[in-house]
Amino acid sequence: MLMVSKPKANTAQYAHYVFNTLDQDRSGLLSFEEFVTGLSVLSRGTLEEKLRWTFSLYDINGDGYITKEEMTEIVTAIYDLMGKIVEPMIDDDAIREKVERLFQKMDLNRDGVLTLDEFLDCCLRDEDITRSMGVFDSNF
């Protein structure tokens, strides 16, 4: 029997960011209510609610702005989560370039940070983003 090993993904950092986004009271514990609320937004929320949740994921320190550093942290965690199968040659420079392109597109007033309004405005106008948010839709 031929055994094929699957490259391992690093889920720890992304899981940490998702946990912090779900932990609305910042207690370090996830209540059942917080868990269900987060799942409800992602599975049955409006597009705007899902985008607001996503903004809070990227806004790591919760100050109401996404910095390039925060976006770099999340993008890196996403690539680590996906493992080497999806992007075998991804490196820090490629991630920085991706973040720069996203900021060029989203940072409408060019102040170096993304506000919720800028994030929503850009995402709601982008067909690929709106279509990708549908992946969370659920019929249960």
N, C-alpha and C positions, 0 to 999 in steps of 0.2 A: 504494500500500500504506500503510495506517494503522499508524503505530508508536506503541505505548503504552509510556511509560517507567515502569518499576517503581521505587517509592521504595527508596532504598538503606538498608540496615540497617547499623548500626555493630557489627561483630562483634568488634572488637579487645579491648574490656574483658572481655567474657564469655569469650572464648577464653583470655585471661590467667588468669582465675579457674579455668577448667577445667584448664588446663595445670598450675597450682600444685596442684590437687587430685590430679592424676595423678602428679605429681612427688613421690612419697612420701619420698624421701631428701633433698629440698630442694637438689638439686645444681644446679638450673638447666638440667639436661639431662633429657630423657625417654628412659629406656631402653626397649628393646623389651618387656622383662618388665613394667615399670610400665604401659606402654600396654596390653598384653594383659590384665593383671590388672584394670585399670580397665574395659576393655570387657567382660571376663568378668563382673564384678560387675553392670554395668548391663544386660547382655543375658541372663545366666543366674542371677544371684544371687537370693537370697530377698528378699522385701519388706523385711525388716529390714536386710539388707546394702545394698540400694539406698538406704534411708533414711539409713543411717550414712554412705554416700558423699555423699549430698545434704547432710547435716549438715556434713561436712568441707568441702564447697564453700562453704557459708554462713559457716563459721568461718574467715574469711580469715587471721587471724593464728595459727591452730592452737592457741589456748590452752584449748580445750575448752568455750568458751562462744560463743554468738552474741549480739552486741550489736545494738542498734537501728541503730547506724551501719553495722555489717557487713551486716545485712539490707537496709538502704537501698542500699548499694553494689551488692549482687547484684540486687535488684529493679530498680534503675535500669539495670544492664547488660542484664537480660532485656528490658526495654522497648526499650532501644536496639537490641538484637539483632532484635527483632520488627519494628522500623521503625514508621513512622507509619500503616501500613495498619490495624493492630490497634487501636491506641489513639491516634487523631489528636490528642486534647486532653489527653493525660497531661502533668502538670507536676510540679514538685517537691512542691507541697502535696498533690497526689493520691497521690504515692508515700509521703509521710510518713504520710498517713491510712491507707493500706493497711498499712504497717508497724505502726502503732499498733493496728489491728484484729487483726493477726496476733499481736502480743504480748499483747493482751488475752485472746486465745484460748489461747495456748501457755504463757505465763509463769505457771505455776500458783502459785508462791510469791511472785509480784509483787516479785522482787528486781531487775528491770530487765535480766536476761540470761536466755538460754535454755540449759539444759543438754541434753546428749544425751538423758537420761531424759525430760525434759519434751517435747522434740522428738518422740521416738519415741512416747511416750504419746499425744500429740495426733494425730500422723499416723496411727498404727495404728487410732485410733478414728474417723477421718474417711473416709467412703466415697469422697468425691471424690478425696482424695489417694491412697488406696490404688488406686483405679481408674486414676488418671493415671500412677502408677508402672508400670503394665502396658504403657505405650507403649514401654518399652525392651525388653520381652520379645522373644526371638529363637528361631527354630527351627533355626538353623544349627549 
